[in-house]
Amino acid sequence: MNTTRRKFLKSSAITGAVVAGIGAGILAPRNAMAAWPKAAFDATDVNTAIGSSDMIESNDIEVKAPDIAENGAVVPISITSKIAGTETISILLPGNNTPLAASFQLSGRTEGFVSTRVKMGKTSHVIAVVKANGKLYTAKKEVKVTIGGCGG
Amino acid sequence: MSDSIKVRAKVTGGVTEVKALINHSMETGQRKDAKTGQIVPAHFIQEITCSHNGENVLTAQWGVAISKNPYLSFKFSGAKAGDTLKVSWVDNKGETDSVETQIS
């Protein structure tokens, strides 16, 4: 076994635990090498998942999603942020047990745009949270789901 | 190696648009198997990284709410045709895959 790697993993796990103590949210400051932010993805409400309730509603964020999703298992979503210096874009679905669906970290060369497909258990808003220049901006759009995508 | 990822990257007017499709079950850990009644364990991609000529352009953390066989699209500047784009993923079981493609 590679002992150096073990030590590194152990120490980063400890760092992760300390950071989690400060703020468990996805946008809480954390080590760039830290593991997948389990606490944020396990959070059952939007503010805990983000790690803050201090968000500014912005018209510069566009949430593109269907008005009605016939199949909640595959809902196409595009987020466009026209805010200069957009660092991260997170997608939250408050209708699901755990709202946080994804968080994207952009480089300086990456445009404020991501597109993906998500599962929605029931009709709810799609919330985008954009971090830019140390502030959080948000926008949302309601999607009506006729067949949920999370059940068995 | 790279059976699971299909990626296309095209540069138009200085902006490269990347479209990736990944074969993955993205099990939530909430679904029951119809035959056995047992809960299907969670199995989903946790992290995706995309780099252009070795420099990171996008990192994403995903949860179970991303659809089965995930689709991802994003755009970045500063690339030209013939450059290398690498896409890789890691799931919650530690499985991983990556693919390199030439930007067209």
Chai-1 contact restraints between the chains, C-beta under 6 A:
chainA,res_idxA,chainB,res_idxB,connection_type,confidence,min_distance_angstrom,max_distance_angstrom,comment,restraint_id
A,W36,B,Q46,contact,1.0,0.0,6.0,A-B,restraint_1
A,W36,B,Q61,contact,1.0,0.0,6.0,A-B,restraint_2
A,F41,B,G63,contact,1.0,0.0,6.0,A-B,restraint_3
A,V74,B,S67,contact,1.0,0.0,6.0,A-B,restraint_4
A,L93,B,A65,contact,1.0,0.0,6.0,A-B,restraint_5
A,N96,B,A65,contact,1.0,0.0,6.0,A-B,restraint_6
A,L100,B,G63,contact,1.0,0.0,6.0,A-B,restraint_7
A,A101,B,G63,contact,1.0,0.0,6.0,A-B,restraint_8
A,A101,B,A65,contact,1.0,0.0,6.0,A-B,restraint_9
A,A102,B,A60,contact,1.0,0.0,6.0,A-B,restraint_10
A,A102,B,W62,contact,1.0,0.0,6.0,A-B,restraint_11
A,A102,B,I66,contact,1.0,0.0,6.0,A-B,restraint_12
A,S103,B,Q61,contact,1.0,0.0,6.0,A-B,restraint_13
A,F104,B,A60,contact,1.0,0.0,6.0,A-B,restraint_14
A,Q105,B,T59,contact,1.0,0.0,6.0,A-B,restraint_15
A,S107,B,N56,contact,1.0,0.0,6.0,A-B,restraint_16
A,S107,B,V57,contact,1.0,0.0,6.0,A-B,restraint_17
A,R109,B,F76,contact,1.0,0.0,6.0,A-B,restraint_18
A,R109,B,S77,contact,1.0,0.0,6.0,A-B,restraint_19
A,R109,B,G78,contact,1.0,0.0,6.0,A-B,restraint_20
A,T110,B,V57,contact,1.0,0.0,6.0,A-B,restraint_21
A,T110,B,L58,contact,1.0,0.0,6.0,A-B,restraint_22
A,T110,B,F76,contact,1.0,0.0,6.0,A-B,restraint_23
A,E111,B,K75,contact,1.0,0.0,6.0,A-B,restraint_24
A,F113,B,K75,contact,1.0,0.0,6.0,A-B,restraint_25
A,V114,B,F74,contact,1.0,0.0,6.0,A-B,restraint_26
A,S115,B,S73,contact,1.0,0.0,6.0,A-B,restraint_27
A,T116,B,Y71,contact,1.0,0.0,6.0,A-B,restraint_28
A,T116,B,L72,contact,1.0,0.0,6.0,A-B,restraint_29
A,R117,B,S67,contact,1.0,0.0,6.0,A-B,restraint_30
A,R117,B,Y71,contact,1.0,0.0,6.0,A-B,restraint_31
A,V118,B,A65,contact,1.0,0.0,6.0,A-B,restraint_32
A,V118,B,I66,contact,1.0,0.0,6.0,A-B,restraint_33
A,V118,B,S67,contact,1.0,0.0,6.0,A-B,restraint_34
A,K119,B,A65,contact,1.0,0.0,6.0,A-B,restraint_35
A,K119,B,S67,contact,1.0,0.0,6.0,A-B,restraint_36
A,G152,B,R31,contact,1.0,0.0,6.0,A-B,restraint_37
A,G152,B,K32,contact,1.0,0.0,6.0,A-B,restraint_38
